[in-house]
Amino acid sequence: MFDRTFGRMFDRTFDRTFDSKKLNDLMEQLRPDLSPESLGVGPDFPGVAPNPLMSSDASKRNAELRTGALALGVLVDWREVNSNPRVVLMFDVETADGISFRGIADEALTITELTRLAPGQTLPVRYRPAVMDHYVALAQDADPAHVQQLSDEIASRKRT
């Protein structure tokens, strides 16, 4: 009981104390390599998301992303945020509907998964079509047959 009450109180305090502009400014000071400009994207592109363990908004967004629509993302670059290892992955995403956008994923990966990352690698990702805010999540639970079908559909559209 105490943990849930404290967690909700902390979430509200954290969300009020660290609005997105303050958080982005703080992140830019602490990790200039993770700023939108250093990642090569415009000022409207989201920065590193607040830790989902500390922010109710980030936790809600991550839950929505885990059930989002499937797309394919080509890994452009990635940066390690901490030694957990929590990483920020940048993708060029293509959806089944033919929409392309630059996406950012904030993920906790194992050391093994981290060592397998390589720019140019195509990975399944999930996004929120109703929001389209550039946030994506790795779709590690995606059915390989569904991913192959999506890949074939995207490839056939590019040929025509």
C-alpha positions in Angstrom: 0.0 0.0 0.0 2.7 2.4 1.0 4.8 1.7 -2.1 1.8 2.4 -4.5 0.8 5.6 -2.6 4.4 6.8 -2.6 4.9 5.9 -6.2 1.8 7.9 -7.3 2.9 10.9 -5.2 6.4 10.7 -6.6 5.1 10.4 -10.2 3.0 13.6 -9.8 5.9 15.5 -8.2 8.3 14.3 -10.9 5.9 15.2 -13.7 5.3 18.7 -12.2 8.9 19.3 -11.4 10.5 18.1 -14.6 8.4 19.4 -17.5 9.7 18.3 -20.9 11.6 21.5 -21.7 13.4 21.4 -18.4 14.2 17.7 -18.8 15.5 18.3 -22.4 17.7 21.2 -21.2 19.0 19.1 -18.4 19.7 16.1 -20.7 21.5 18.5 -23.2 23.8 19.7 -20.4 24.4 16.2 -19.0 24.6 14.3 -22.3 25.1 16.6 -25.2 25.6 13.6 -27.5 21.9 12.8 -26.9 20.5 16.2 -27.9 18.3 16.3 -31.0 20.9 18.5 -32.8 23.8 16.1 -32.1 21.6 13.2 -33.3 21.0 15.0 -36.6 17.3 15.7 -36.2 15.3 18.9 -35.8 14.1 20.6 -32.7 10.7 19.0 -32.9 12.2 15.6 -32.5 11.8 14.2 -29.0 14.8 13.9 -26.8 15.5 11.0 -24.5 12.3 10.1 -22.6 12.1 10.3 -18.9 12.9 7.1 -17.1 9.7 5.0 -17.3 10.3 3.8 -13.7 10.0 7.4 -12.5 7.5 9.0 -14.9 3.9 7.9 -15.2 3.6 9.5 -18.7 6.7 7.7 -20.0 5.4 4.4 -18.5 2.0 4.9 -20.2 3.7 5.7 -23.5 5.8 2.6 -23.3 2.8 0.4 -22.6 1.0 1.9 -25.6 4.0 1.3 -27.8 4.3 -2.4 -26.8 0.8 -2.9 -28.3 1.3 -0.5 -31.2 1.3 -1.2 -34.9 4.1 -3.1 -36.4 6.6 -1.4 -38.8 10.2 -2.0 -39.9 13.0 0.2 -38.7 16.5 0.5 -40.2 18.9 1.3 -37.3 20.7 4.6 -38.0 22.6 5.1 -34.8 22.4 4.4 -31.1 23.7 5.9 -27.9 24.1 4.3 -24.4 22.3 6.3 -21.8 23.6 4.4 -18.7 25.3 1.1 -17.9 22.1 -0.9 -17.3 22.4 -0.7 -20.4 19.7 1.7 -21.3 20.1 2.8 -24.9 18.5 5.3 -27.3 18.1 3.8 -30.8 17.4 5.9 -33.8 15.6 4.3 -36.8 14.4 5.2 -40.2 10.9 3.6 -39.9 8.7 2.5 -42.7 5.1 1.4 -42.0 2.7 -1.0 -43.8 0.8 2.1 -45.0 3.9 3.5 -46.8 4.6 6.2 -44.2 8.3 6.9 -43.5 9.6 8.7 -40.5 12.6 9.0 -38.2 11.9 7.1 -34.9 13.5 7.0 -31.6 13.4 4.0 -29.1 14.4 4.1 -25.5 15.2 0.5 -24.6 16.9 -1.5 -21.9 19.0 -4.2 -23.6 21.2 -7.1 -22.4 24.9 -6.9 -23.1 24.4 -9.6 -25.7 21.7 -7.6 -27.6 23.9 -4.5 -27.3 26.9 -6.2 -29.0 24.6 -7.3 -31.9 23.6 -3.8 -32.8 24.9 -2.5 -36.1 23.8 0.6 -38.2 21.9 -0.5 -41.3 20.3 -3.4 -39.4 16.5 -3.8 -40.0 14.5 -4.6 -36.9 10.7 -4.8 -36.3 9.4 -1.9 -34.2 6.0 -0.8 -32.9 4.6 2.7 -33.2 1.4 4.6 -32.3 -0.4 5.5 -35.5 -2.8 7.8 -33.8 0.0 9.8 -32.1 2.9 9.8 -34.6 5.3 11.4 -32.1 8.5 9.7 -33.4 8.6 7.3 -30.4 8.9 3.6 -31.3 9.7 0.5 -29.4 11.5 -2.7 -30.4 8.9 -5.4 -31.3 10.8 -8.3 -29.8 7.5 -10.2 -29.5 6.6 -9.9 -33.2 5.8 -13.1 -35.1 8.6 -13.8 -37.6 6.1 -14.7 -40.3 4.2 -11.4 -39.8 7.6 -9.5 -39.9 8.5 -11.3 -43.2 5.1 -10.5 -44.7 5.5 -6.8 -43.7 9.0 -6.8 -45.2 7.7 -8.3 -48.5 4.9 -5.8 -48.7 7.3 -2.9 -48.2 9.7 -4.3 -50.7 7.0 -4.8 -53.3 5.8 -1.2 -52.9 9.3 0.1 -53.5 9.6 -1.9 -56.7 6.5 -0.4 -58.2 
